Amino acid sequence: MRVSDFMASYAAEIIERIEKDVFTSWDFIWQLMLEHELEYIQLLNDQNTEHPIWDVHKLIGRYLSEHSEELGIDSTGEKKRDLSPFGKGSATEIWRKI
């Protein structure tokens, strides 16, 4: 399954289930992993790259950015240093539900 196809099917409901009005891309990915573990693993397995985790997360972030209006979210223009689901620190986009 392509990341864009997965996101088109599930991104809106994942955002809806995030309990906070302001959330990070990592919050989104954590929620995605909780609700769609098998699909998430399949997305990683379907990547034919050296860094499938990073590539999937980058594609998820790009989808959120490119479809923010239809998803009812807006970037705050800020980033937060946070731990990824794999314990690696990185900057993550902060989103606001609108």
C-alpha positions as CSV (number, residue, x, y, z in Angstrom):
1,M,0.0,0.0,0.0
2,R,1.2,3.5,-0.8
3,V,1.5,6.0,2.0
4,S,-0.7,8.5,0.2
5,D,-3.4,5.9,-0.3
6,F,-3.3,5.0,3.4
7,M,-3.4,8.6,4.5
8,A,-6.3,9.4,2.1
9,S,-8.2,6.6,3.8
10,Y,-7.3,7.1,7.4
11,A,-5.7,10.5,8.2
12,A,-8.9,12.4,9.0
13,E,-10.1,9.7,11.5
14,I,-6.7,9.5,13.1
15,I,-6.7,13.3,13.6
16,E,-10.2,13.1,15.0
17,R,-9.1,10.6,17.6
18,I,-6.1,12.7,18.8
19,E,-7.4,14.1,22.1
20,K,-5.5,17.3,21.9
21,D,-6.3,20.3,19.7
22,V,-2.6,21.0,19.3
23,F,-0.5,18.0,18.4
24,T,2.7,17.1,16.7
25,S,3.5,14.9,13.7
26,W,4.8,12.3,16.2
27,D,1.5,12.4,18.1
28,F,-0.2,11.6,14.7
29,I,2.3,8.7,14.0
30,W,1.8,7.3,17.5
31,Q,-2.0,7.3,17.0
32,L,-1.6,5.8,13.6
33,M,0.6,3.0,15.1
34,L,-2.0,2.3,17.8
35,E,-5.0,2.1,15.5
36,H,-3.4,0.6,12.4
37,E,-0.4,-1.4,13.5
38,L,-0.5,-4.0,10.7
39,E,-1.0,-1.4,8.0
40,Y,1.9,0.7,9.5
41,I,4.2,-2.3,9.4
42,Q,3.1,-3.0,5.8
43,L,3.9,0.6,4.8
44,L,7.4,0.2,6.2
45,N,7.8,-3.2,4.4
46,D,6.6,-1.7,1.1
47,Q,9.4,0.9,1.1
48,N,12.3,-0.1,-1.2
49,T,14.7,2.3,0.4
50,E,17.7,2.2,2.8
51,H,15.7,4.1,5.5
52,P,12.1,2.9,5.3
53,I,11.0,4.3,8.7
54,W,12.4,7.8,7.9
55,D,10.9,7.7,4.4
56,V,7.4,6.7,5.6
57,H,7.4,9.4,8.3
58,K,8.6,12.0,5.8
59,L,5.7,11.0,3.4
60,I,3.2,11.2,6.3
61,G,4.4,14.7,7.2
62,R,4.3,15.8,3.6
63,Y,0.7,14.5,3.2
64,L,-0.4,16.4,6.4
65,S,1.1,19.5,5.0
66,E,-0.3,19.2,1.4
67,H,-3.8,18.2,2.7
68,S,-4.0,20.3,5.8
69,E,-7.0,22.3,4.7
70,E,-9.2,19.2,3.9
71,L,-8.0,17.6,7.1
72,G,-9.0,20.6,9.2
73,I,-5.6,21.3,10.5
74,D,-3.1,24.1,10.3
75,S,0.6,24.2,10.9
76,T,1.6,26.5,13.8
77,G,4.9,27.2,12.0
78,E,6.7,25.9,15.0
79,K,8.6,22.7,15.6
80,K,9.1,20.8,18.8
81,R,12.1,18.5,19.7
82,D,10.5,15.2,20.6
83,L,11.3,11.5,20.6
84,S,10.2,9.4,17.7
85,P,8.3,6.1,18.3
86,F,11.7,4.5,18.0
87,G,13.4,6.7,20.7
88,K,15.3,8.9,18.4
89,G,15.1,12.7,19.0
90,S,14.1,14.9,16.2
91,A,12.2,18.1,15.4
92,T,8.6,17.6,14.6
93,E,5.9,19.9,13.2
94,I,3.2,21.3,15.5
95,W,-0.3,21.2,14.1
96,R,-3.6,22.8,15.3
97,K,-7.1,21.5,14.7
98,I,-9.2,24.2,13.1
